Amino acid sequence: MTSRRINPIEALANARHEFGEHGGVNMSIEASTTFTVMEANTMPAVFQGEHGPDQGGCYLYGRHFNPTVYALGKQLAALEGSESAYCTASGLGAISSAVLQMCNSGDHIVSSDTIYGGTFALFHDYFPAKMGIHTTFVDMSDLDAVDRAFGPQTRVLYIETMSNPTLRVADIPALAEIANKHGAQLIVDNTFCPLMVSPLSLGADVVVHSLTKYINGASDSIAGAICGSEEFIGSLMDLHLGSLMLLGPTMDPRIASNISMRIPHLGLRMIEHSRRALYFSQKLESMGLDVSYPGLESHRDHGLLKRIGNEPYGAGGIFTIDVGSAELGNKLIDTLQNKCNFGFMAVSLGFFDTLLSCSASSTSSEMSDEDLEKAGINPGLVRIALGYTGTLEQRWEQMERALALTGIIGS
Ligand SMILES: *Cc1c(COP(=O)(O)O)cnc(C)c1O
């Protein structure tokens, strides 16, 4: 196992020295889509990427490169400990671009069988239909099955650090070793675990993020990022074969500026999400409810997360309760929102307020009933993406009241 444990908060503090145009304490927003070349004869070199801003030249065009988006990319590179990073218009834009940069038509992907619904549809339906890229889905906790799924055309092993909504943790060091042995690249979607887990220090090749969730933290922007080597990030901008350049999931610089101002308090937010989720899951478990949270000793991957996780950030803000039936699950989230003022019935996560959903009929509805059952996503499974507004005592009282009102606990 690798021992190089970066401290992402220290790296971020060093990366955030981007002054505004007039000496502002925040970086300026570069809104221009096109940039002046000072001498006509430098235009060809700028266009070939031989005379960019890092070589004393200038920027070319906003889809290729924007300084504000680039500055946010540097913050994300610091967060994940990568050489480089670039941001995209959405998490799915980051995922599709990163995977397509590594796969040509006829190539093969080995993927976790419990991944974000949109990613599942992309691999399961879109890639084979449009590009002849096929995916084998495997349970990532069965390392032998993962190993057996590789073939001569396998280019990518694709996983999520923590699966949704089953909250299984991927053994990134072991999976990196398997990918490496087969000459494939390991891509990790770290959306659920920013700061908590640093996949690149554990052997992953590329990290993708939906910034829409914890990193932005306010449920007001859709955005994504790709973190990896300088060579890989550069290849995404290639004028002939670059996925970001040619598919064009370009981030708006105004969004980049907004998100860059949420990153300095990401650490504080993650610690509070985790502290509250641990408190709630411990209390609910002690009442005899069927709770799943990787911070609980009863969780199958508690030890694994302790081993690969970064200490102060805990086990994240998401836990699930299985209340036995879809009817009771719906009744619970309805009561929490409409009678107890506890959160919102909405998909997504990483918000400052609590978001409540029944996974089987919402974020995992791309899966068949059989696949849902196999993955352990029962109809009565309620996902709680816990926020940090209000006091902990007030929120717990609201939760207890909802459990009593729905008859899940005796009142
Ligand atoms: C939301 C999410 C995505 C997709 O991100 P968008 O920003 O909505 O495109 C991908 N992976 C995970 C784990 C997510 O939660």
Ligand as a Chemical Component Dictionary entry (heavy atoms), coordinates in Angstrom:
data_LIG
# 
_chem_comp.id                   LIG 
_chem_comp.type                 NON-POLYMER 
_chem_comp.pdbx_formal_charge   0 
_chem_comp.three_letter_code    LIG 
# 
loop_
_chem_comp_atom.comp_id 
_chem_comp_atom.atom_id 
_chem_comp_atom.alt_atom_id 
_chem_comp_atom.type_symbol 
_chem_comp_atom.charge 
_chem_comp_atom.model_Cartn_x 
_chem_comp_atom.model_Cartn_y 
_chem_comp_atom.model_Cartn_z 
_chem_comp_atom.pdbx_ordinal 
LIG C1 C1 C 0 -24.694 13.684 -9.624  1  
LIG C2 C2 C 0 -23.668 12.679 -9.909  2  
LIG C3 C3 C 0 -23.100 12.571 -11.188 3  
LIG C4 C4 C 0 -23.538 13.430 -12.355 4  
LIG O1 O1 O 0 -23.212 14.747 -12.144 5  
LIG P1 P1 P 0 -23.973 16.001 -12.868 6  
LIG O2 O2 O 0 -23.231 17.165 -12.321 7  
LIG O3 O3 O 0 -25.399 15.941 -12.445 8  
LIG O4 O4 O 0 -23.820 15.807 -14.324 9  
LIG C5 C5 C 0 -22.108 11.632 -11.372 10 
LIG N1 N1 N 0 -21.706 10.829 -10.373 11 
LIG C6 C6 C 0 -22.239 10.892 -9.141  12 
LIG C7 C7 C 0 -21.736 9.973  -8.085  13 
LIG C8 C8 C 0 -23.240 11.814 -8.864  14 
LIG O5 O5 O 0 -23.769 11.861 -7.638  15 
# 
loop_
_chem_comp_bond.comp_id 
_chem_comp_bond.atom_id_1 
_chem_comp_bond.atom_id_2 
_chem_comp_bond.value_order 
_chem_comp_bond.pdbx_ordinal 
LIG C1 C2 SING 1  
LIG C2 C3 SING 2  
LIG C2 C8 DOUB 3  
LIG C3 C4 SING 4  
LIG C3 C5 DOUB 5  
LIG C4 O1 SING 6  
LIG O1 P1 SING 7  
LIG P1 O2 DOUB 8  
LIG P1 O3 SING 9  
LIG P1 O4 SING 10 
LIG C5 N1 SING 11 
LIG N1 C6 DOUB 12 
LIG C6 C7 SING 13 
LIG C6 C8 SING 14 
LIG C8 O5 SING 15 
# 
